[in-house]
């Protein structure tokens, strides 16, 4: 697997990170963030089964399963799966340990989904294309692949600089550093309090423009069905910071 700034994905998502990942009721676990996500995915799954790539600690999978949607997951990090197991057992949410670009789950699904920018954890274009093809292999004819992804903020990059601040609030600063040649970005998450110490978590990504994502989908046999700025269905515009894109395998495949 590709290494960026000395970081491997399987080393980043370790026991310490998994144990600190869940923030019940706040951040990406806040009801106003999570409920529209689960609503939309349940609608898209219909009466079928769902497969989550990079299921993590089950932030989305657990409430989706509670809605009555059968959910299976693929996850690279055993510590993240261990954290998931504190909420749901293997019989409730089966998980296959492996890379979302290559690992296979049993059976076929009406929905495969990737949330919270996770496709960018694959650090080469080839791996990202393989992820689309892996989704296609798991889907029944007419099935959908849903991706939530941020839009690269290169317009905010000052001339001659390599970094942008993507979020700032009391106790937290988020900073992205860009490698424009390789299309890589490293997200730096600084958390601090009144002391003189700060805690840093870093994660590498390969950023993808929406048009490039659409081409990856075409290579895997998908067609773009819809794109919105969020899970609630807001219009996607040139100013949108992220998007939820729904790709579909033709029903007559």
TINU-526548 format. One record per residue (C-alpha): residue in one letter; x, y, z. Coordinates in Angstrom, 3 decimals. Example, Ala and Ser with C-alpha at 12.3 -4.5 7.8 and 13.67 -1.06 7.14 Angstrom:
<recs>
+------+----------+----------+----------+
| rest |        X |        Y |        Z |
+------+----------+----------+----------+
|    A |   12.300 |   -4.500 |    7.800 |
|    S |   13.670 |   -1.060 |    7.140 |
+------+----------+----------+----------+
</recs>
This chain:
<recs>
+------+----------+----------+----------+
| rest |        X |        Y |        Z |
+------+----------+----------+----------+
|    X |    0.000 |    0.000 |    0.000 |
|    X |    1.196 |    3.525 |   -0.801 |
|    X |    3.040 |    5.454 |    1.926 |
|    X |    2.669 |    9.246 |    2.286 |
|    X |    4.904 |   11.184 |    4.709 |
|    X |    5.902 |    7.872 |    6.277 |
|    X |    2.298 |    6.944 |    7.105 |
|    X |    0.531 |    3.695 |    6.249 |
|    X |   -3.262 |    3.515 |    6.563 |
|    X |   -3.141 |    0.277 |    8.561 |
|    X |   -0.807 |    1.949 |   11.077 |
|    X |   -2.872 |    5.138 |   11.439 |
|    X |   -6.085 |    3.409 |   12.509 |
|    X |   -4.564 |    1.762 |   15.561 |
|    X |   -5.983 |    0.892 |   18.994 |
|    X |   -5.555 |    4.405 |   20.409 |
|    X |   -7.238 |    6.032 |   17.395 |
|    X |  -10.105 |    3.530 |   17.432 |
|    X |  -10.771 |    4.117 |   21.119 |
|    X |  -10.850 |    7.894 |   20.619 |
|    X |  -12.796 |    7.823 |   17.349 |
|    X |  -16.373 |    7.848 |   18.641 |
|    X |  -17.769 |   11.170 |   19.879 |
|    X |  -21.402 |   10.310 |   20.697 |
|    X |  -23.789 |   13.181 |   20.036 |
|    X |  -21.145 |   15.584 |   18.700 |
|    X |  -19.056 |   16.134 |   15.567 |
|    X |  -19.806 |   13.573 |   12.887 |
|    X |  -21.898 |   11.674 |   15.457 |
|    X |  -24.230 |   14.646 |   15.974 |
|    X |  -27.884 |   13.855 |   15.162 |
|    X |  -28.064 |   16.624 |   12.556 |
|    X |  -25.131 |   14.989 |   10.721 |
|    X |  -25.967 |   11.331 |   11.212 |
|    X |  -29.744 |   11.216 |   10.817 |
|    X |  -29.916 |   12.600 |    7.233 |
|    X |  -27.137 |   10.172 |    6.262 |
|    X |  -28.998 |    7.161 |    7.611 |
|    X |  -32.322 |    8.384 |    6.186 |
|    X |  -30.897 |    8.629 |    2.674 |
|    X |  -29.038 |    5.324 |    2.800 |
|    X |  -32.105 |    3.486 |    4.113 |
|    X |  -34.124 |    4.963 |    1.240 |
|    X |  -31.539 |    3.841 |   -1.323 |
|    X |  -31.186 |    0.346 |    0.163 |
|    X |  -34.943 |   -0.229 |   -0.002 |
|    X |  -35.741 |   -3.834 |    0.813 |
|    X |  -32.227 |   -5.009 |   -0.079 |
|    X |  -28.905 |   -5.491 |    1.683 |
|    X |  -26.219 |   -2.849 |    2.167 |
|    X |  -22.433 |   -3.166 |    2.162 |
|    X |  -20.295 |   -0.475 |    3.774 |
|    X |  -16.718 |   -0.085 |    2.606 |
|    X |  -14.453 |    1.046 |    5.487 |
|    X |  -17.166 |    0.461 |    8.076 |
|    X |  -14.935 |    1.682 |   10.908 |
|    X |  -16.561 |    1.702 |   14.320 |
|    X |  -20.068 |    1.489 |   12.865 |
|    X |  -21.007 |    5.167 |   13.087 |
|    X |  -23.437 |    4.740 |   10.153 |
|    X |  -23.845 |    0.959 |   10.004 |
|    X |  -25.251 |    0.546 |   13.523 |
|    X |  -28.152 |    3.022 |   13.165 |
|    X |  -28.776 |    1.794 |    9.600 |
|    X |  -29.065 |   -1.796 |   10.850 |
|    X |  -31.405 |   -0.579 |   13.583 |
|    X |  -33.637 |    0.702 |   10.763 |
|    X |  -33.965 |   -2.876 |    9.557 |
|    X |  -31.439 |   -2.719 |    6.706 |
|    X |  -29.132 |   -5.785 |    6.719 |
|    X |  -25.596 |   -4.343 |    6.755 |
|    X |  -22.263 |   -6.054 |    6.097 |
|    X |  -18.928 |   -4.267 |    6.312 |
|    X |  -15.381 |   -4.357 |    4.982 |
|    X |  -12.706 |   -2.819 |    7.211 |
|    X |   -8.897 |   -2.768 |    7.098 |
|    X |   -8.325 |   -1.990 |   10.793 |
|    X |   -8.915 |   -4.726 |   13.411 |
|    X |   -8.921 |   -2.143 |   16.252 |
|    X |  -11.762 |   -0.250 |   14.529 |
|    X |  -13.687 |   -3.531 |   14.227 |
|    X |  -13.062 |   -4.221 |   17.924 |
|    X |  -14.654 |   -0.859 |   18.718 |
|    X |  -17.616 |   -1.720 |   16.483 |
|    X |  -18.023 |   -4.983 |   18.375 |
|    X |  -18.806 |   -3.035 |   21.548 |
|    X |  -22.028 |   -1.953 |   19.776 |
|    X |  -22.990 |   -4.854 |   17.501 |
|    X |  -21.931 |   -8.498 |   17.295 |
|    X |  -20.897 |  -10.453 |   14.201 |
|    X |  -24.390 |  -11.880 |   13.752 |
|    X |  -25.884 |   -8.381 |   13.648 |
|    X |  -23.251 |   -6.727 |   11.425 |
|    X |  -20.797 |   -9.152 |    9.765 |
|    X |  -17.417 |   -7.606 |    8.893 |
|    X |  -14.728 |   -8.834 |    6.507 |
|    X |  -11.195 |   -7.753 |    7.384 |
|    X |   -9.512 |   -6.361 |    4.285 |
|    X |   -8.886 |   -3.545 |    1.848 |
|    X |  -12.042 |   -1.977 |    0.377 |
|    X |  -10.430 |   -1.988 |   -3.077 |
|    X |  -10.016 |   -5.769 |   -3.169 |
|    X |  -11.771 |   -7.579 |   -0.299 |
|    X |  -14.888 |   -9.600 |   -1.104 |
|    X |  -18.043 |   -9.930 |    0.992 |
|    X |  -20.427 |  -12.859 |    0.460 |
|    X |  -23.586 |  -12.404 |   -1.590 |
|    X |  -24.919 |   -9.472 |   -3.596 |
|    X |  -26.272 |   -6.115 |   -2.464 |
|    X |  -28.603 |   -3.361 |   -3.615 |
|    X |  -26.371 |   -0.712 |   -2.032 |
|    X |  -22.657 |   -0.222 |   -1.458 |
|    X |  -21.633 |    2.991 |    0.281 |
|    X |  -18.543 |    4.942 |    1.338 |
|    X |  -19.041 |    7.867 |    3.725 |
|    X |  -17.028 |   10.717 |    5.209 |
|    X |  -14.394 |   11.048 |    2.443 |
|    X |  -13.074 |    7.524 |    2.974 |
|    X |  -12.370 |    6.718 |   -0.689 |
|    X |   -9.574 |    9.304 |   -0.428 |
|    X |   -7.814 |    6.990 |    2.044 |
|    X |   -6.803 |    5.019 |   -1.050 |
|    X |   -3.674 |    6.874 |   -2.096 |
|    X |   -3.404 |    6.087 |   -5.812 |
|    X |   -5.756 |    6.537 |   -8.716 |
|    X |   -5.426 |    2.833 |   -9.541 |
|    X |   -6.594 |    1.846 |   -6.029 |
|    X |   -9.545 |    4.225 |   -6.254 |
|    X |  -10.595 |    2.798 |   -9.635 |
|    X |  -10.249 |   -0.708 |   -8.146 |
|    X |  -12.592 |    0.373 |   -5.349 |
|    X |  -15.286 |    1.266 |   -7.896 |
|    X |  -14.804 |   -2.081 |   -9.615 |
|    X |  -15.020 |   -3.874 |   -6.287 |
|    X |  -18.304 |   -2.112 |   -5.559 |
|    X |  -19.634 |   -3.146 |   -8.964 |
|    X |  -18.744 |   -6.791 |   -8.302 |
|    X |  -20.875 |   -6.761 |   -5.164 |
|    X |  -23.975 |   -5.109 |   -6.647 |
|    X |  -27.038 |   -6.690 |   -8.183 |
|    X |  -28.223 |   -5.198 |  -11.510 |
|    X |  -29.662 |   -1.782 |  -10.801 |
|    X |  -27.681 |   -1.505 |   -7.558 |
|    X |  -26.176 |    1.751 |   -6.351 |
|    X |  -22.780 |    2.903 |   -5.099 |
|    X |  -22.904 |    6.029 |   -2.907 |
|    X |  -19.857 |    8.151 |   -2.117 |
|    X |  -19.607 |   11.108 |    0.265 |
|    X |  -16.512 |   13.159 |   -0.587 |
|    X |  -15.087 |   16.615 |   -0.046 |
|    X |  -14.237 |   18.970 |   -2.900 |
|    X |  -10.519 |   19.875 |   -2.956 |
|    X |  -10.118 |   23.427 |   -1.678 |
|    X |   -7.272 |   24.450 |   -3.956 |
|    X |   -8.883 |   27.830 |   -4.651 |
|    X |   -8.140 |   28.683 |   -1.015 |
|    X |   -4.464 |   27.793 |   -1.357 |
|    X |   -2.449 |   31.044 |   -1.233 |
|    X |    0.047 |   31.503 |   -4.103 |
|    X |    3.329 |   29.871 |   -3.203 |
|    X |    1.877 |   28.177 |   -0.101 |
|    X |    1.171 |   24.492 |    0.515 |
|    X |   -1.388 |   24.609 |    3.337 |
|    X |   -4.952 |   25.725 |    4.076 |
|    X |   -6.898 |   25.896 |    7.329 |
|    X |  -10.123 |   23.957 |    6.746 |
|    X |  -11.597 |   24.390 |   10.230 |
|    X |  -10.934 |   26.436 |   13.336 |
|    X |  -12.806 |   26.481 |   16.642 |
|    X |  -11.873 |   26.698 |   20.340 |
|    X |   -9.596 |   23.763 |   21.128 |
|    X |   -9.227 |   22.598 |   17.528 |
|    X |   -7.493 |   23.615 |   14.273 |
|    X |   -7.670 |   21.548 |   11.076 |
|    X |   -4.902 |   22.107 |    8.529 |
|    X |   -4.393 |   20.492 |    5.110 |
|    X |   -1.011 |   20.368 |    3.343 |
|    X |   -1.036 |   19.700 |   -0.401 |
|    X |    1.289 |   17.884 |   -2.788 |
|    X |   -0.127 |   19.133 |   -6.085 |
|    X |    2.124 |   16.952 |   -8.231 |
|    X |    0.949 |   13.678 |   -6.687 |
|    X |   -2.579 |   14.890 |   -5.831 |
|    X |   -1.971 |   14.079 |   -2.176 |
|    X |   -3.111 |   15.953 |    0.900 |
|    X |   -2.253 |   15.340 |    4.547 |
|    X |   -4.877 |   16.428 |    7.070 |
|    X |   -3.490 |   17.657 |   10.383 |
|    X |   -5.892 |   17.739 |   13.337 |
|    X |   -4.569 |   19.805 |   16.268 |
|    X |   -6.458 |   19.540 |   19.567 |
|    X |   -5.442 |   21.593 |   22.578 |
|    X |   -6.613 |   23.025 |   25.910 |
|    X |   -5.343 |   25.640 |   28.352 |
|    X |   -2.043 |   23.816 |   28.786 |
|    X |    1.038 |   24.331 |   26.612 |
|    X |    0.612 |   20.899 |   25.025 |
|    X |   -1.272 |   20.041 |   21.808 |
|    X |   -2.283 |   16.663 |   20.408 |
|    X |   -1.802 |   15.965 |   16.683 |
|    X |   -3.484 |   13.361 |   14.514 |
|    X |   -2.469 |   13.153 |   10.824 |
|    X |   -4.013 |   11.236 |    7.937 |
|    X |   -2.930 |   11.086 |    4.268 |
|    X |   -5.372 |   11.218 |    1.362 |
|    X |   -5.525 |   11.393 |   -2.411 |
|    X |   -7.978 |   14.105 |   -3.387 |
|    X |  -10.385 |   13.550 |   -6.274 |
|    X |  -12.287 |   16.099 |   -8.345 |
|    X |  -15.952 |   15.247 |   -9.055 |
|    X |  -15.244 |   14.884 |  -12.782 |
|    X |  -12.421 |   12.422 |  -12.095 |
|    X |  -14.701 |   10.471 |   -9.776 |
|    X |  -17.309 |   10.244 |  -12.546 |
|    X |  -14.717 |    8.849 |  -14.948 |
|    X |  -13.709 |    6.207 |  -12.399 |
|    X |  -17.376 |    5.258 |  -12.166 |
|    X |  -17.684 |    4.911 |  -15.942 |
|    X |  -14.635 |    2.634 |  -16.047 |
|    X |  -16.416 |    0.313 |  -13.598 |
|    X |  -19.710 |    0.316 |  -15.500 |
|    X |  -21.597 |    2.897 |  -13.405 |
|    X |  -23.625 |    5.912 |  -14.471 |
|    X |  -24.072 |    8.993 |  -12.289 |
|    X |  -27.662 |    9.070 |  -11.022 |
|    X |  -27.536 |   12.117 |   -8.739 |
|    X |  -25.191 |   14.516 |   -6.963 |
|    X |  -26.102 |   16.773 |   -4.065 |
|    X |  -24.190 |   18.987 |   -1.680 |
|    X |  -25.293 |   16.985 |    1.375 |
|    X |  -27.353 |   14.021 |    2.515 |
|    X |  -30.501 |   16.142 |    2.785 |
|    X |  -30.458 |   16.839 |   -0.971 |
|    X |  -29.204 |   20.434 |   -1.182 |
|    X |  -28.156 |   21.562 |   -4.662 |
|    X |  -24.530 |   20.931 |   -5.589 |
|    X |  -22.930 |   24.177 |   -6.795 |
|    X |  -19.497 |   25.581 |   -7.553 |
|    X |  -19.325 |   26.734 |   -3.927 |
|    X |  -20.159 |   23.352 |   -2.367 |
|    X |  -17.452 |   22.002 |   -0.078 |
|    X |  -18.531 |   18.375 |   -0.414 |
|    X |  -20.931 |   16.149 |   -2.304 |
|    X |  -22.965 |   12.963 |   -2.036 |
|    X |  -22.820 |   11.173 |   -5.392 |
|    X |  -25.047 |    8.227 |   -6.280 |
|    X |  -23.860 |    5.908 |   -9.057 |
|    X |  -25.937 |    3.100 |  -10.466 |
|    X |  -25.279 |   -0.129 |  -12.324 |
|    X |  -27.682 |   -0.343 |  -15.294 |
|    X |  -30.663 |   -2.559 |  -14.395 |
|    X |  -30.179 |   -4.693 |  -17.476 |
|    X |  -26.512 |   -5.422 |  -16.870 |
+------+----------+----------+----------+
</recs>
